[in-house]
């Protein structure tokens, strides 16, 4: 049962990042303009391409349970700065302050989920375990 819940948790967390990566790729120009609006003006195209690569690669690794430590570090390296840049509730007032505070805390909760995956790794339902359990033929040096 724990293995199934671990897989469901990884699917749910990875789903957020897969969606964001695909959305950023499909609406590349709009996303780049949003980055400029948030004050990210240095080499935005390179940064966005890197972010899309990190989002897709990290989420796929997380989803299949392969190199989950690397995947969570990659995703956290993206998620932390984006959260502080986009949801700067301390500079807002009124309804925007409240909304940004809620969304900021939601992103921190997602980061907490990433940290839990980092600490616990992937359990039984993962590609990592499949590779470990597979019996590979021995190479004898002859063709």
C-alpha positions in Angstrom: 0.0 0.0 0.0 2.9 2.4 0.8 4.3 1.8 -2.6 1.1 2.7 -4.3 0.7 5.9 -2.2 4.3 6.8 -2.9 3.6 6.4 -6.7 0.4 8.5 -6.4 2.2 11.2 -4.5 5.0 11.3 -7.1 2.4 11.4 -10.0 0.6 14.4 -8.3 3.8 16.4 -7.6 5.3 15.6 -11.1 2.0 16.6 -12.7 2.4 20.2 -11.6 5.8 20.5 -13.1 4.9 18.6 -16.3 2.0 21.0 -16.8 4.1 24.1 -16.2 6.9 22.9 -18.5 4.5 22.1 -21.4 2.5 25.3 -20.8 5.7 27.3 -20.9 6.8 25.6 -24.1 3.4 26.1 -25.8 3.1 29.7 -24.8 6.8 30.5 -25.1 6.5 34.1 -26.2 3.9 34.9 -23.6 6.0 33.3 -20.8 9.1 35.2 -22.0 7.1 38.5 -21.8 5.9 37.6 -18.3 9.5 37.0 -17.3 10.4 40.5 -18.6 7.4 42.0 -16.7 8.7 40.4 -13.5 12.1 42.0 -14.1 14.0 39.0 -15.5 15.7 40.7 -18.5 19.0 39.0 -18.7 19.0 36.4 -21.5 15.4 35.5 -21.0 15.3 33.0 -23.9 18.2 31.0 -22.5 16.7 31.0 -19.0 13.3 29.9 -20.3 14.7 27.1 -22.4 16.7 26.0 -19.4 13.6 26.2 -17.1 11.6 24.1 -19.6 14.3 21.5 -19.8 14.6 21.3 -16.0 10.8 21.1 -15.6 10.3 18.3 -18.1 13.4 16.3 -17.2 12.9 16.6 -13.5 9.3 15.8 -13.6 9.8 12.7 -15.8 12.5 11.4 -13.5 10.3 12.1 -10.5 7.3 10.4 -12.2 9.1 7.2 -13.1 11.1 7.1 -9.9 14.5 7.3 -11.5 17.2 9.5 -9.8 14.6 11.1 -7.6 17.2 13.0 -5.6 18.5 14.7 -8.7 15.0 15.3 -9.9 13.9 17.0 -6.7 17.1 19.2 -6.6 16.5 20.3 -10.2 12.9 21.1 -9.5 13.6 22.9 -6.3 16.3 25.0 -8.0 13.6 26.2 -10.3 10.7 26.3 -7.9 12.3 28.4 -5.1 13.4 31.4 -7.1 10.2 31.4 -9.2 8.1 31.4 -6.0 9.9 34.4 -4.5 9.9 36.3 -7.8 6.2 35.8 -8.7 4.5 35.7 -5.3 6.1 38.6 -3.5 3.2 39.2 -1.1 5.2 41.5 1.1 5.1 44.2 -1.6 1.4 43.9 -2.2 -1.7 45.3 -0.5 -5.4 44.3 -0.2 -6.7 41.3 -2.0 -3.5 40.8 -4.0 -1.5 40.5 -0.8 -3.9 37.8 0.5 -3.9 35.9 -2.8 -0.1 36.0 -3.2 0.4 34.9 0.4 -1.9 31.9 -0.2 -0.1 31.0 -3.5 3.3 31.5 -1.9 2.4 29.0 0.9 1.0 26.5 -1.6 4.4 26.6 -3.4 6.2 26.1 -0.1 4.0 23.1 0.5 4.9 21.7 -2.9 8.6 22.3 -2.0 7.9 20.3 1.2 6.6 17.4 -0.9 9.8 17.6 -3.0 11.9 17.5 0.2 10.0 14.4 1.4 10.6 12.7 -1.9 14.3 13.6 -1.7 14.6 12.2 1.8 12.6 9.0 1.2 13.5 8.4 -2.4 11.3 6.3 -4.7 9.8 3.1 -3.2 8.9 -0.1 -4.8 7.0 1.1 -7.9 9.8 2.8 -9.8 12.1 2.2 -12.7 15.0 2.2 -10.3 13.7 -0.9 -8.6 12.9 -2.5 -12.0 16.5 -2.0 -13.1 17.8 -3.5 -9.8 15.5 -6.5 -10.1 16.2 -7.2 -13.8 18.7 -10.0 -14.6 20.9 -8.8 -17.4 22.8 -11.3 -19.6 26.5 -11.5 -18.8 28.8 -10.1 -21.5 31.4 -12.6 -22.4 33.3 -10.5 -24.9 32.3 -12.6 -28.0 30.0 -11.6 -30.7 
